[in-house]
Amino acid sequence: MNSNKKAAKIVGVLFLLAAVTAVIGLILYDPILNGPDYLRKGSEQANQVVMGALMELMLVVSAVGTATTMFPLLRKYNESIALWHVCFRFLEAIIITVGVISVLSLLTLSQEYVAAGAPDPSSFHSSGIILKAIHDWTFMLGPLFMLGINTVMYSYIFYKTKLVPRFISILGMTGATSVFVCSLFVMFGVFPQISLWGAILAVPVAANEMILAVWLIVKGFNDNAIESITAKYKRRAAI
């Protein structure tokens, strides 16, 4: 049970770390992703942009960490869903990493633009548009599309096993559906990701992760539920 308590605390801390680093990273990216003079401002705020990239890399580590730490427990109920959860979490992490690479590449472009003095900006802006577009698409596909898929998987297992209170599991499945639908609306151009509707549809999954994180840190997983699924897992393995 001590190992399960430790695992729960690790998962809770990683969920909190993911939320904090995601928000900080987006804020730190502002000089190079927003505004008409992003090529010059990006170079001027290079350290800030790099720090934003480090925040997102910490987000990547946190995402992989939550999946791999929960896997040994989730697999005892349904190994296929647990494995899918890990795979989609890894895909989310890979997509976010591609976004980080695009921003760092945009920073290099910005530095080259400033170093060149006063060049014809058209070619630089063309490359900048492409790199910003790559970041925007990864920002949608990772934290929205993939997040919706992997969240519904672990929330479903939590609901069936009662590893955490069911209101948290229900909030997780609701938030997963909401953020997945949001990704489709953004993909088809109904509204931008950074918008009122985007924020509203993202609130349930954000609330779920925060509530789940605090619960796991303070209370941990339900010991009775762990004993139950472990016993069933051992019986299946013995057959």
N, C-alpha and C positions, 0 to 999 in steps of 0.2 A: 504493500500500500504506500510505503514511503516513496518508492520510485514513481508511482502514479501521481502522488501529490507534487513531486518535483517536476514531472512532465507537465502537469496542469499549470504550475506557476511559470514554467518556461514559455508555454504557449501563450499564456496571458500577457506576459511581458513582451513577447514578440508581436502580438496583435497591437499593443499600445505603441511599440516602437515603429511599426509599419504606418500607423495612422499619423504619428507625429512627423516622421521623416517625409511622408508623402506631401503633407501640407507645407512644411518648411522648404522642401525642394521646389515646389511650384512657385512659392513666393520668391525664392532666390533666383529662379530662372527669369523673372520678370524683365530685366533689362535687355535680354537677348531674344525674347519671344514676343514682346509687345512693343508697340510704338513704331513710327515710320523710320526712326533713326537707330534701329536695333543693331546695325552693323558697327556703328561707332560706339554706341553705349555698351555693347557686348564686350568689346575690347577694353573699354575703360573700367568695366566691372568684372574683369576676367576671374579674379579670385572668388568673387561672389558666385559666379556661374559654376566654377569648378566645385565650390562647396555645395551648390545645389545638386550637381551630379553625384557627389559623395553621399548626399542624403538619399537620393534615389537608389544608389547601390546598396545602402543599408536597408532600404525598403525591399530590394530583391532578396537580400540575405534573410530578412524577416519572413518574407513570403515562403521561401523554401524551407526555412526552419519550422514554421507552423505545420506545414504539410508532413514533413519527415518525422517530427516529434509526435504528431497525432496518429501516424500510420500504424504503429504496432498495436494501438488500442482499437482503432476503427476496423482494422482487418479481422479482428476476432468476431465482429458481427457480419460483415460482408466484405470479403477480400477484394472483389472486383470493383465495388464502388470506392473502397479505400484507395485502390491503385489508380483508378480514374482521377480521384481527387488529387493525388500526388502529381500525376501527369499534367493535368490542367493547371495546377499551381506552378509547375515548372514552366509551362507554356506562358503563363502570365509573367513570370520572372524574366523569361527570354525576351518577350515583347517589350517589357519595360527597359531591359538592357539595350535593346536596339534604339529605343527612344533616347537613352542617355548618350549613346554613341552619336546620334544625329545632332544633339545639342552641343556636344564637344566638338564635332566637326564644324558646326555653325560658328563656334567660338574661334576655331582656327581660321575660318573664312573671314570673320570679323577682324582678326588680327592682321591678316594679309591685306585686307582692305585699307586699314589704317596705315600700315607700313608702306603701302604703295603711294601714299600722299593723297592726291586728288584724282583718282582714276575715273574712267567712265563707269558709273555705278550699275549700269544695266546688267552686265554679265554677272557681277557679284550678287545683285538682287535676284537674278534668275536662279542661281544656285541656292541662295538663301531661302527662296520660296519653297524649293524642293525639300530642303532639310527641315524647314519648319513644318511642312506637310507631313513628312515622315514622323516627326515627333507628335503631331496632332493625332495621327491615325493610331500610333502606338499608345498614346494617352487614352484613346477611346477603347481600343481592343483589349488592352491589359487590365486597367482598373475598372472597366465596365463589363465588357463582353465576357472575358475569361473569369473575372471575379464572380459574376453572376452564376456561372456554371459550377465552379468549385465550391462556392458557398452553399448552394442548394444540396450538394452531395454530403458535406459533413453535417449540415443542419438536419438532413433527413435521418442520418444514422443517430445523431443526438436525440432526435424526436422518438425514434423507435426504441432506443435503449434506455432513455431517461438518464443519460450520463450527466446532463445538466437539466434544470427545470424546463418544462415544455414551453413556457412562454418565451424563453430565449430561442429555442429551436424554431418555434412558429415565426418569431420576428426574423430569424435568419432566413427562412424559406421565403417569407414575404419580401424581405430586403433583396434577396437574390433575384427573385422574379422582377421586382421593380427596377433594379439596376440593369438587368438584362434587357428589359423592354426599353429602358432609357438608351442603351447602346444601339438598339435598332432604330429608334427615332433619330438619334444623332447620325447614324450611318446613312439614313435616307433623307437627311437634311430638313427634318421637321423643325428642329431647333438646335442651336449649338450646345456643346457639352457644358461650357461655362455660361450658364444662363439660369434664370429662375426655375424653370421646369427641370433642368438638369440637376440643380441643387435639391429640389423637392424629391425627385425620384431617387436620389442618392442617400437621402437622410436615413431611411430604414436600415440599409445595410451598414451604414456608419454607426448607427445606434446599436445595432446588433453586435458589432465587433467590440465596441467600447463596453457594453454591458457584459458580454461574454468574457472579455479580458479581465474585468474587475472580479467577476464571479470566480473565474478559475484561479486568480491570484489569492483571493480571500477564502473561498470554500473548496476549490478543487473539483474533481469529478466525483460523482455519486459512487461511494464505495460499494453499496449494495448492487448497483447496476454493473459495476466492474466485475464483481464476483459472479453475477448471473451470466454475463456474456462470456466470461473466461471459462466457466463450467461448461457452457454449451459448446464453446470452441474446442475444449479438450475432448468432449464426447464425439464431436464430428471427426476430430483428428484420429480418434481411436478406432473409428469404423473402417 
